[in-house]
Amino acid sequence: MTSKFERELDKLRSRIIKMGSAVDEQVELAFRSLNEWDEGLALHVMGRDEKVDKLDMKIERQCLRIFALQQPVASDLRLIMAALNINSELERMGDLSYNVAKAVATLKPSREIIDRLDVKQLTEAVQHMVRHTIDSFIDSDLNLAISVMRSDQRVDQYEERIRRQTIELMKEHPDLVDAGASLIIQIRNMERIADHATNIAEEVIFVAKAKIIPNRFDEDLYDELERELHEDEED
């Protein structure tokens, strides 16, 4: 491998980490703006979206340039393919964070009733998944990646519970139908952020182990992966 190629890969990893850090902060601030009903912070989040989009384009161009000008071997090829996918997942997470922040102004008039729901529990669970999946890429931590994949089912359960709670509130308070419908959309957006975090964790496994993880919750598969990692550590 040429030193130039090594520098390109290092730059690519650095940009993915930078993108991950930007999106992690975007998610954190969007959720905080909703939990604290801070419209100023929501506007700040929306204003940062362009930064994420620019990083997305830089990473995509760099991956395509490496494909065009270099001949990566298998392990490096997996990294570049994963970088393209991770970049796409992060960009979508940024867009969904923008949507959550944008909804704050619409939902705020109903804050007293919405605050009765378990939205903060959901946002905290999703935020942990986002942070951990980015850390799993930075540190090549496969155990952390597996823990992220396991967490996705819990987020699905939170989303389902809050959706049911919201529907009950809409039945009790017909004047909340519009706000309730908007909230259901936003908790779905949060659940989708968790899905994208799970997809990134799957890419981390792909880079390290050359394993393609089915895009579904599979407890037996996660147990098998953990056993393999334990055996590798003992060798």
Backbone as CSV, one residue per row, in Angstrom:
resi,resn,N_x,N_y,N_z,CA_x,CA_y,CA_z,C_x,C_y,C_z
1,MET,0.842,-1.186,0.000,0.000,0.000,0.000,0.884,1.245,0.000
2,THR,0.570,2.207,-0.838,1.369,3.424,-0.910,1.070,4.330,0.272
3,SER,2.062,5.164,0.605,1.852,6.108,1.702,0.732,7.084,1.367
4,LYS,0.589,7.415,0.080,-0.497,8.305,-0.326,-1.849,7.660,-0.051
5,PHE,-1.958,6.377,-0.347,-3.202,5.661,-0.093,-3.496,5.615,1.405
6,GLU,-2.467,5.367,2.202,-2.633,5.352,3.657,-3.144,6.694,4.152
7,ARG,-2.593,7.777,3.593,-3.043,9.117,3.997,-4.501,9.344,3.607
8,GLU,-4.874,8.837,2.439,-6.268,8.974,1.998,-7.215,8.240,2.956
9,LEU,-6.832,7.028,3.362,-7.672,6.265,4.278,-7.759,6.942,5.643
10,ASP,-6.615,7.475,6.107,-6.617,8.187,7.391,-7.524,9.416,7.321
11,LYS,-7.445,10.139,6.208,-8.297,11.327,6.041,-9.768,10.920,6.002
12,LEU,-10.055,9.806,5.329,-11.431,9.328,5.247,-11.964,8.984,6.638
13,ARG,-11.180,8.241,7.408,-11.602,7.900,8.771,-11.822,9.156,9.596
14,SER,-10.914,10.117,9.464,-11.026,11.365,10.230,-12.304,12.119,9.876
15,ARG,-12.642,12.117,8.596,-13.858,12.824,8.172,-15.114,12.109,8.660
16,ILE,-15.091,10.771,8.647,-16.236,10.031,9.165,-16.407,10.330,10.657
17,ILE,-15.301,10.363,11.390,-15.364,10.672,12.826,-15.892,12.091,13.041
18,LYS,-15.431,13.026,12.229,-15.904,14.407,12.325,-17.398,14.482,12.027
19,MET,-17.828,13.770,10.995,-19.246,13.719,10.645,-20.046,13.099,11.793
20,GLY,-19.533,12.017,12.353,-20.218,11.366,13.465,-20.353,12.278,14.658
21,SER,-19.300,13.022,14.963,-19.345,13.956,16.083,-20.374,15.059,15.843
22,ALA,-20.427,15.562,14.617,-21.391,16.614,14.278,-22.822,16.114,14.401
23,VAL,-23.066,14.896,13.933,-24.422,14.341,13.989,-24.798,13.989,15.426
24,ASP,-23.853,13.457,16.185,-24.090,13.160,17.594,-24.558,14.425,18.314
25,GLU,-23.870,15.530,18.069,-24.256,16.796,18.704,-25.603,17.276,18.178
26,GLN,-25.827,17.079,16.883,-27.100,17.482,16.283,-28.273,16.747,16.942
27,VAL,-28.112,15.454,17.138,-29.152,14.654,17.784,-29.356,15.112,19.225
28,GLU,-28.257,15.285,19.955,-28.354,15.702,21.357,-29.088,17.033,21.492
29,LEU,-28.723,18.004,20.669,-29.334,19.331,20.774,-30.790,19.324,20.320
30,ALA,-31.096,18.537,19.290,-32.489,18.450,18.831,-33.375,17.862,19.930
31,PHE,-32.897,16.801,20.558,-33.682,16.180,21.625,-33.799,17.121,22.825
32,ARG,-32.723,17.829,23.140,-32.790,18.760,24.258,-33.776,19.886,23.969
33,SER,-33.788,20.365,22.732,-34.712,21.443,22.376,-36.162,20.990,22.557
34,LEU,-36.434,19.715,22.295,-37.784,19.186,22.478,-38.094,18.964,23.955
35,ASN,-37.180,18.356,24.671,-37.427,18.073,26.091,-37.529,19.340,26.936
36,GLU,-36.809,20.397,26.533,-36.813,21.646,27.287,-37.688,22.722,26.641
37,TRP,-38.311,22.382,25.514,-39.169,23.319,24.776,-38.431,24.616,24.471
38,ASP,-37.214,24.467,23.974,-36.330,25.607,23.696,-36.342,25.887,22.190
39,GLU,-37.177,26.833,21.776,-37.293,27.129,20.349,-36.012,27.740,19.782
40,GLY,-35.288,28.510,20.607,-34.028,29.087,20.153,-33.015,28.002,19.834
41,LEU,-32.933,26.999,20.688,-32.018,25.882,20.454,-32.459,25.091,19.227
42,ALA,-33.765,24.941,19.054,-34.279,24.236,17.875,-33.849,24.944,16.594
43,LEU,-33.929,26.254,16.582,-33.497,27.023,15.412,-32.004,26.854,15.181
44,HIS,-31.236,26.787,16.274,-29.788,26.572,16.169,-29.489,25.228,15.508
45,VAL,-30.217,24.200,15.923,-30.043,22.867,15.336,-30.339,22.905,13.843
46,MET,-31.424,23.544,13.475,-31.814,23.617,12.069,-30.763,24.359,11.243
47,GLY,-30.129,25.355,11.861,-29.104,26.119,11.157,-27.817,25.354,10.936
48,ARG,-27.602,24.276,11.710,-26.380,23.475,11.588,-26.480,22.408,10.511
49,ASP,-27.664,22.222,9.944,-27.879,21.115,9.006,-26.973,21.212,7.786
50,GLU,-26.681,22.434,7.360,-25.845,22.616,6.169,-24.432,22.075,6.401
51,LYS,-23.926,22.207,7.628,-22.590,21.700,7.952,-22.522,20.192,7.731
52,VAL,-23.553,19.481,8.177,-23.605,18.027,8.002,-23.686,17.675,6.520
53,ASP,-24.491,18.413,5.778,-24.636,18.144,4.342,-23.311,18.331,3.599
54,LYS,-22.537,19.345,3.989,-21.249,19.591,3.329,-20.268,18.458,3.616
55,LEU,-20.242,17.994,4.861,-19.372,16.870,5.201,-19.783,15.622,4.430
56,ASP,-21.063,15.418,4.303,-21.588,14.275,3.552,-21.045,14.276,2.125
57,MET,-21.088,15.417,1.471,-20.620,15.505,0.088,-19.114,15.287,-0.001
58,LYS,-18.349,15.824,0.950,-16.895,15.645,0.944,-16.523,14.167,1.082
59,ILE,-17.192,13.479,1.997,-16.877,12.070,2.229,-17.247,11.230,1.016
60,GLU,-18.395,11.505,0.435,-18.809,10.745,-0.750,-17.828,10.943,-1.897
61,ARG,-17.417,12.192,-2.115,-16.453,12.461,-3.195,-15.123,11.769,-2.933
62,GLN,-14.684,11.774,-1.680,-13.403,11.151,-1.364,-13.463,9.638,-1.580
63,CYS,-14.551,8.999,-1.176,-14.692,7.554,-1.401,-14.656,7.226,-2.885
64,LEU,-15.363,8.002,-3.679,-15.388,7.758,-5.117,-14.017,7.994,-5.744
65,ARG,-13.295,8.983,-5.212,-11.949,9.256,-5.729,-11.001,8.091,-5.418
66,ILE,-11.118,7.533,-4.226,-10.265,6.401,-3.864,-10.578,5.203,-4.761
67,PHE,-11.862,4.952,-4.985,-12.245,3.854,-5.884,-11.660,4.046,-7.277
68,ALA,-11.682,5.287,-7.750,-11.265,5.568,-9.125,-9.751,5.511,-9.305
69,LEU,-9.003,5.935,-8.284,-7.563,6.120,-8.458,-6.704,5.054,-7.782
70,GLN,-7.292,4.266,-6.905,-6.513,3.268,-6.175,-7.070,1.875,-6.450
71,GLN,-6.361,0.875,-5.985,-6.826,-0.508,-6.095,-6.810,-1.135,-4.703
72,PRO,-7.811,-0.791,-3.900,-7.800,-1.265,-2.507,-7.941,-2.782,-2.398
73,VAL,-7.207,-3.360,-1.444,-7.334,-4.792,-1.164,-8.584,-5.006,-0.319
74,ALA,-8.880,-6.270,-0.011,-10.179,-6.619,0.574,-10.514,-5.829,1.833
75,SER,-9.589,-5.788,2.796,-9.905,-5.120,4.068,-10.112,-3.626,3.866
76,ASP,-9.295,-3.016,3.006,-9.451,-1.588,2.746,-10.715,-1.314,1.931
77,LEU,-11.032,-2.245,1.037,-12.254,-2.105,0.249,-13.475,-2.133,1.165
78,ARG,-13.463,-2.998,2.168,-14.577,-3.042,3.121,-14.698,-1.724,3.873
79,LEU,-13.564,-1.147,4.258,-13.596,0.128,4.967,-14.217,1.221,4.103
80,ILE,-13.824,1.278,2.833,-14.335,2.324,1.943,-15.831,2.135,1.686
81,MET,-16.236,0.878,1.446,-17.660,0.600,1.244,-18.457,0.951,2.499
82,ALA,-17.915,0.589,3.664,-18.597,0.904,4.923,-18.658,2.408,5.146
83,ALA,-17.578,3.108,4.787,-17.559,4.566,4.960,-18.671,5.227,4.159
84,LEU,-18.882,4.755,2.933,-19.979,5.288,2.117,-21.327,5.056,2.799
85,ASN,-21.523,3.855,3.304,-22.796,3.533,3.948,-22.976,4.284,5.260
86,ILE,-21.910,4.345,6.065,-21.984,5.053,7.343,-22.263,6.532,7.105
87,ASN,-21.598,7.088,6.116,-21.821,8.493,5.777,-23.295,8.739,5.437
88,SER,-23.877,7.848,4.654,-25.286,7.976,4.280,-26.195,7.866,5.506
89,GLU,-25.882,6.921,6.400,-26.690,6.758,7.614,-26.610,8.008,8.490
90,LEU,-25.418,8.570,8.626,-25.243,9.768,9.449,-25.993,10.956,8.854
91,GLU,-25.943,11.085,7.542,-26.643,12.196,6.905,-28.144,12.103,7.144
92,ARG,-28.680,10.902,7.099,-30.116,10.720,7.349,-30.450,11.022,8.812
93,MET,-29.555,10.642,9.717,-29.770,10.952,11.125,-29.800,12.465,11.342
94,GLY,-28.928,13.174,10.628,-28.938,14.627,10.714,-30.248,15.210,10.214
95,ASP,-30.759,14.680,9.116,-32.043,15.153,8.576,-33.185,14.904,9.558
96,LEU,-33.183,13.740,10.190,-34.245,13.414,11.147,-34.160,14.293,12.383
97,SER,-32.940,14.635,12.798,-32.767,15.558,13.926,-33.327,16.933,13.583
98,TYR,-33.092,17.356,12.350,-33.645,18.620,11.861,-35.169,18.595,11.978
99,ASN,-35.788,17.487,11.579,-37.244,17.377,11.636,-37.766,17.466,13.069
100,VAL,-37.051,16.818,14.009,-37.457,16.876,15.411,-37.389,18.322,15.918
101,ALA,-36.286,18.993,15.602,-36.137,20.384,16.053,-37.202,21.284,15.434
102,LYS,-37.496,21.053,14.178,-38.488,21.874,13.476,-39.873,21.746,14.109
103,ALA,-40.164,20.594,14.698,-41.491,20.351,15.279,-41.684,20.994,16.645
104,VAL,-40.611,21.480,17.261,-40.710,22.024,18.613,-41.726,23.160,18.690
105,ALA,-41.680,24.085,17.745,-42.590,25.233,17.766,-44.049,24.788,17.660
106,THR,-44.313,23.765,16.863,-45.676,23.265,16.683,-46.185,22.548,17.937
107,LEU,-45.313,21.812,18.589,-45.704,21.006,19.738,-45.744,21.795,21.048
108,LYS,-45.011,22.885,21.124,-44.852,23.608,22.392,-46.175,24.044,23.023
109,PRO,-47.168,24.512,22.261,-48.430,24.904,22.910,-49.105,23.780,23.697
110,SER,-48.773,22.534,23.389,-49.369,21.377,24.087,-48.391,20.760,25.076
111,ARG,-47.393,21.508,25.482,-46.298,20.957,26.280,-46.760,20.355,27.599
112,GLU,-47.760,20.960,28.254,-48.177,20.468,29.575,-48.694,19.040,29.504
113,ILE,-49.374,18.713,28.424,-49.892,17.351,28.283,-48.814,16.408,27.732
114,ILE,-48.024,16.889,26.754,-46.969,16.052,26.170,-45.926,15.672,27.219
115,ASP,-45.706,16.564,28.192,-44.725,16.277,29.247,-45.133,15.101,30.128
116,ARG,-46.374,14.673,30.045,-46.813,13.509,30.818,-46.294,12.198,30.205
117,LEU,-45.894,12.252,28.981,-45.477,11.051,28.258,-44.012,10.730,28.550
118,ASP,-43.567,9.568,28.049,-42.202,9.094,28.328,-41.232,9.462,27.201
119,VAL,-41.409,10.657,26.639,-40.581,11.047,25.492,-39.110,11.133,25.881
120,LYS,-38.839,11.653,27.077,-37.434,11.804,27.484,-36.741,10.452,27.599
121,GLN,-37.451,9.439,28.043,-36.872,8.098,28.129,-36.465,7.602,26.746
122,LEU,-37.319,7.883,25.764,-37.007,7.488,24.389,-35.800,8.263,23.857
123,THR,-35.790,9.572,24.066,-34.674,10.370,23.529,-33.351,9.953,24.162
124,GLU,-33.358,9.641,25.440,-32.118,9.226,26.103,-31.625,7.895,25.541
125,ALA,-32.538,6.962,25.306,-32.144,5.657,24.764,-31.576,5.804,23.361
126,VAL,-32.222,6.620,22.529,-31.734,6.822,21.160,-30.389,7.533,21.175
127,GLN,-30.264,8.541,22.024,-29.005,9.292,22.078,-27.843,8.397,22.494
128,HIS,-28.090,7.497,23.441,-27.036,6.549,23.838,-26.636,5.657,22.667
129,MET,-27.611,5.216,21.892,-27.296,4.377,20.734,-26.440,5.137,19.722
130,VAL,-26.796,6.392,19.475,-26.035,7.204,18.517,-24.594,7.356,18.983
131,ARG,-24.432,7.718,20.232,-23.075,7.939,20.763,-22.263,6.650,20.750
132,HIS,-22.889,5.564,21.156,-22.163,4.300,21.232,-21.805,3.754,19.851
133,THR,-22.689,3.944,18.875,-22.360,3.423,17.544,-21.199,4.196,16.929
134,ILE,-21.141,5.501,17.173,-20.021,6.301,16.676,-18.734,5.885,17.388
135,ASP,-18.816,5.679,18.701,-17.640,5.224,19.455,-17.182,3.843,18.978
136,SER,-18.130,2.986,18.616,-17.748,1.650,18.153,-16.941,1.733,16.866
137,PHE,-17.264,2.713,16.009,-16.493,2.906,14.783,-15.114,3.488,15.100
138,ILE,-15.093,4.509,15.937,-13.825,5.171,16.276,-12.832,4.177,16.888
139,ASP,-13.321,3.341,17.815,-12.451,2.434,18.568,-12.423,1.012,18.003
140,SER,-13.141,0.791,16.888,-13.285,-0.573,16.348,-13.723,-1.530,17.458
141,ASP,-14.685,-1.084,18.248,-15.160,-1.834,19.417,-16.377,-2.667,19.006
142,LEU,-16.135,-3.943,18.726,-17.206,-4.801,18.227,-18.219,-5.140,19.304
143,ASN,-17.771,-5.252,20.547,-18.715,-5.511,21.638,-19.689,-4.346,21.791
144,LEU,-19.183,-3.133,21.641,-20.049,-1.966,21.727,-21.020,-1.938,20.557
145,ALA,-20.541,-2.310,19.380,-21.417,-2.363,18.200,-22.555,-3.358,18.430
146,ILE,-22.243,-4.508,19.006,-23.280,-5.509,19.281,-24.276,-4.980,20.307
147,SER,-23.782,-4.269,21.313,-24.693,-3.715,22.325,-25.655,-2.707,21.705
148,VAL,-25.188,-1.960,20.700,-26.062,-1.026,19.995,-27.165,-1.785,19.270
149,MET,-26.785,-2.853,18.584,-27.787,-3.646,17.859,-28.815,-4.247,18.810
150,ARG,-28.368,-4.675,19.977,-29.309,-5.208,20.963,-30.267,-4.127,21.469
151,SER,-29.783,-2.907,21.574,-30.590,-1.813,22.137,-31.747,-1.409,21.248
152,ASP,-31.671,-1.751,19.976,-32.692,-1.284,19.036,-34.080,-1.795,19.402
153,GLN,-34.168,-3.003,19.902,-35.472,-3.551,20.266,-36.094,-2.761,21.417
154,ARG,-35.275,-2.336,22.380,-35.800,-1.554,23.502,-36.356,-0.211,23.016
155,VAL,-35.657,0.421,22.069,-36.149,1.675,21.506,-37.479,1.452,20.785
156,ASP,-37.594,0.352,20.058,-38.859,0.028,19.391,-39.997,-0.082,20.407
157,GLN,-39.702,-0.680,21.555,-40.726,-0.827,22.590,-41.125,0.524,23.175
158,TYR,-40.144,1.393,23.402,-40.449,2.742,23.893,-41.329,3.489,22.891
159,GLU,-40.950,3.398,21.619,-41.700,4.116,20.579,-43.139,3.626,20.518
160,GLU,-43.330,2.330,20.611,-44.680,1.758,20.570,-45.495,2.217,21.776
161,ARG,-44.886,2.219,22.956,-45.612,2.629,24.163,-46.031,4.095,24.090
162,ILE,-45.117,4.965,23.660,-45.442,6.388,23.582,-46.498,6.644,22.510
163,ARG,-46.423,5.890,21.434,-47.433,6.043,20.384,-48.818,5.701,20.927
164,ARG,-48.904,4.621,21.703,-50.195,4.250,22.295,-50.663,5.308,23.291
165,GLN,-49.735,5.805,24.112,-50.086,6.852,25.070,-50.630,8.090,24.358
166,THR,-49.981,8.435,23.257,-50.388,9.625,22.509,-51.782,9.450,21.913
167,ILE,-52.052,8.283,21.389,-53.379,8.016,20.825,-54.453,8.114,21.905
168,GLU,-54.167,7.613,23.111,-55.120,7.720,24.212,-55.373,9.177,24.580
169,LEU,-54.310,9.977,24.599,-54.475,11.409,24.891,-55.325,12.090,23.830
170,MET,-55.117,11.716,22.588,-55.896,12.309,21.501,-57.378,11.962,21.635
171,LYS,-57.675,10.767,22.150,-59.065,10.377,22.371,-59.684,11.186,23.513
172,GLU,-58.883,11.425,24.558,-59.383,12.169,25.720,-59.487,13.666,25.437
173,HIS,-58.583,14.162,24.585,-58.523,15.606,24.309,-58.544,15.815,22.796
174,PRO,-59.728,15.892,22.202,-59.825,16.054,20.742,-59.083,17.274,20.209
175,ASP,-58.901,18.288,21.060,-58.174,19.479,20.608,-56.683,19.200,20.431
176,LEU,-56.225,18.014,20.867,-54.803,17.652,20.744,-54.513,16.787,19.522
177,VAL,-55.513,16.614,18.667,-55.332,15.703,17.531,-54.161,16.139,16.652
178,ASP,-54.087,17.421,16.311,-53.003,17.895,15.440,-51.640,17.728,16.107
179,ALA,-51.557,18.157,17.373,-50.286,18.029,18.089,-49.914,16.558,18.277
180,GLY,-50.914,15.724,18.578,-50.650,14.305,18.764,-50.139,13.646,17.498
181,ALA,-50.759,14.018,16.364,-50.298,13.456,15.087,-48.859,13.872,14.810
182,SER,-48.534,15.131,15.109,-47.168,15.620,14.903,-46.194,14.888,15.818
183,LEU,-46.607,14.659,17.078,-45.731,13.960,18.019,-45.474,12.534,17.573
184,ILE,-46.493,11.854,17.077,-46.316,10.481,16.593,-45.286,10.439,15.466
185,ILE,-45.329,11.438,14.600,-44.339,11.511,13.515,-42.936,11.672,14.090
186,GLN,-42.800,12.517,15.122,-41.465,12.774,15.682,-40.917,11.592,16.465
187,ILE,-41.779,10.867,17.182,-41.244,9.690,17.884,-40.870,8.608,16.872
188,ARG,-41.573,8.593,15.740,-41.170,7.689,14.662,-39.818,8.115,14.103
189,ASN,-39.587,9.415,13.972,-38.286,9.899,13.510,-37.176,9.495,14.475
190,MET,-37.466,9.552,15.781,-36.473,9.133,16.773,-36.149,7.653,16.618
191,GLU,-37.197,6.847,16.421,-36.982,5.408,16.233,-36.166,5.144,14.978
192,ARG,-36.370,5.942,13.950,-35.594,5.782,12.714,-34.140,6.172,12.937
193,ILE,-33.883,7.168,13.774,-32.495,7.513,14.110,-31.818,6.295,14.748
194,ALA,-32.534,5.618,15.640,-31.986,4.410,16.269,-31.717,3.324,15.224
195,ASP,-32.602,3.199,14.239,-32.386,2.223,13.163,-31.097,2.534,12.400
196,HIS,-30.879,3.809,12.113,-29.651,4.192,11.397,-28.413,3.927,12.251
197,ALA,-28.527,4.153,13.564,-27.407,3.836,14.466,-27.104,2.342,14.426
198,THR,-28.163,1.526,14.391,-27.992,0.075,14.296,-27.300,-0.307,12.991
199,ASN,-27.684,0.357,11.909,-27.060,0.074,10.609,-25.563,0.385,10.637
200,ILE,-25.188,1.452,11.331,-23.762,1.793,11.441,-23.029,0.710,12.232
201,ALA,-23.640,0.245,13.311,-23.025,-0.832,14.098,-22.806,-2.072,13.229
202,GLU,-23.745,-2.365,12.364,-23.603,-3.505,11.449,-22.421,-3.305,10.507
203,GLU,-22.203,-2.063,10.072,-21.058,-1.769,9.197,-19.734,-1.949,9.946
204,VAL,-19.725,-1.621,11.229,-18.512,-1.815,12.038,-18.152,-3.299,12.087
205,ILE,-19.168,-4.143,12.251,-18.940,-5.595,12.236,-18.446,-6.035,10.865
206,PHE,-19.031,-5.479,9.809,-18.643,-5.843,8.442,-17.171,-5.519,8.183
207,VAL,-16.719,-4.345,8.596,-15.327,-3.944,8.375,-14.373,-4.896,9.087
208,ALA,-14.686,-5.213,10.341,-13.752,-6.001,11.151,-13.812,-7.499,10.867
209,LYS,-15.007,-8.031,10.624,-15.180,-9.479,10.540,-15.614,-9.978,9.166
210,ALA,-15.834,-9.054,8.219,-16.310,-9.425,6.877,-17.627,-10.197,6.946
211,LYS,-18.447,-9.859,7.948,-19.748,-10.495,8.109,-20.845,-9.491,7.752
212,ILE,-21.794,-9.928,6.939,-22.947,-9.096,6.612,-24.064,-9.464,7.576
213,ILE,-24.488,-8.472,8.373,-25.503,-8.715,9.397,-26.884,-8.460,8.804
214,PRO,-27.805,-9.423,8.908,-29.176,-9.187,8.410,-29.802,-7.997,9.128
215,ASN,-30.561,-7.208,8.415,-31.139,-5.985,8.972,-32.402,-6.316,9.772
216,ARG,-32.192,-7.072,10.852,-33.307,-7.415,11.735,-32.731,-7.812,13.093
217,PHE,-33.556,-7.733,14.121,-33.112,-8.120,15.457,-32.966,-9.639,15.508
218,ASP,-31.788,-10.115,15.950,-31.518,-11.553,15.982,-30.633,-11.857,17.191
219,GLU,-31.283,-12.211,18.304,-30.567,-12.445,19.552,-29.548,-13.578,19.412
220,ASP,-29.913,-14.642,18.691,-28.992,-15.773,18.522,-27.736,-15.350,17.762
221,LEU,-27.910,-14.515,16.738,-26.763,-14.045,15.968,-25.842,-13.192,16.837
222,TYR,-26.423,-12.328,17.668,-25.605,-11.478,18.533,-24.835,-12.333,19.540
223,ASP,-25.480,-13.373,20.063,-24.790,-14.279,20.993,-23.618,-14.962,20.281
224,GLU,-23.844,-15.391,19.050,-22.791,-16.059,18.281,-21.611,-15.118,18.038
225,LEU,-21.912,-13.872,17.680,-20.847,-12.897,17.451,-20.036,-12.669,18.723
226,GLU,-20.723,-12.561,19.848,-20.021,-12.338,21.112,-19.136,-13.527,21.473
227,ARG,-19.611,-14.745,21.186,-18.779,-15.932,21.438,-17.532,-15.904,20.564
228,GLU,-17.687,-15.529,19.305,-16.537,-15.449,18.401,-15.520,-14.418,18.892
229,LEU,-16.016,-13.279,19.341,-15.106,-12.244,19.836,-14.362,-12.728,21.071
230,HIS,-15.073,-13.434,21.945,-14.449,-13.966,23.156,-13.358,-14.988,22.794
231,GLU,-13.638,-15.831,21.815,-12.649,-16.820,21.374,-11.437,-16.141,20.754
232,ASP,-11.675,-15.070,19.973,-10.551,-14.340,19.374,-9.655,-13.729,20.436
233,GLU,-10.276,-13.217,21.498,-9.495,-12.590,22.583,-8.659,-13.621,23.315
234,GLU,-9.129,-14.874,23.366,-8.389,-15.917,24.083,-7.224,-16.458,23.274
235,ASP,-7.314,-16.357,21.925,-6.239,-16.895,21.055,-4.967,-16.066,21.169
